[in-house]
Amino acid sequence: MRHWNKELRMNRLFDKSGKTVMVAMDHGQGGVKPGLAHPEKLLAALVESKPDALLLSGGMARTYNYLFGRKDSPALVISSDFIVGSSIPQQPGEIEELRQSISVEECVRLGADAVKALLIFGRRDSRLQADNMAYITSLAEECGRWNLPLIVEPTTWGARFTDDIRRQVSLYADMARISAELGADLVKCDYMGEPEEYQAVVDNCPVPVAILGGAKAAPESIADTIEKAASCGVCGVVFGRNVWQSENPAQMVQALKAITYRGDREEFLRLCR
């Protein structure tokens, strides 16, 4: 059973519909991404659009903490780690190394409602895989001491994955379940395959599953994915590039609310125009 303070924070991540629309803005840890060039202006607009939560890096949470001071501000989720794909920004490399970037105590001090951590599968070195899993269990314990929900994002970023393996839906059921077994309160996961396949991801995970957005896609494709995932019982969406790389990020948040909360595809597509 969750402590009541943790339950209060968990509830802040969801709308009264029981669904969540989170906007991920922690991508800047890899440098200046298209759409993230002017973070303060963008973040202020997104706060005004009132998604259920915004996901930021620790540095962004410190710098723009003042934007979350209102009673009706979105929940603040802080990314607790960073990855190293290459020692030179913009250069290709293998995503193998991961390090913690902020303590749970500091997240609490900044007013966070949850912490998000990466669980990268498919590493070449099994010791790195073990280190990542130990990091998640330690983080879950620390979050428990502070009554802070932990969101875990299992990924297929390891170098041992092939495209064929990445398309195996049963893999995502395993990764989601492992995330929960290690202490996640919510799992942020790719949507893959058809609803009858993805149902196993949700059914076999004892904590809520939200789907991530990935690369920017056409509105019709986004609507299809959200509708399919919703039919499996996912708790909502955590989208980044499909929001802040759109022409009107604040309006895109409203579009995501329409289809995620109410299943209103027509309104979603209208707001995407």
Secondary structure, DSSP 8 states (H G I E B T S, - for coil): ---HHHHHHHHTTS-TTS-EEEEE-GGGGGS--TT-SSHHHHHHHHHHH--SEEEEEHHHHHHTGGGG-STT--EEEEE-EEEES-SSTTS-----EEEE-S-HHHHHHTT-SEEEEEEE---SSHHHHHHHHHHHHHHHHHHHHTT--EEEEEE--STT--HHHHT-HHHHHHHHHHHHHTT-SEEEE---S-HHHHHHHHHT-SS-EEEE--S---HHHHHHHHHHHHHTT--EEEESHHHHTSS-HHHHHHHHHHHHHH--HHHHHHHH-
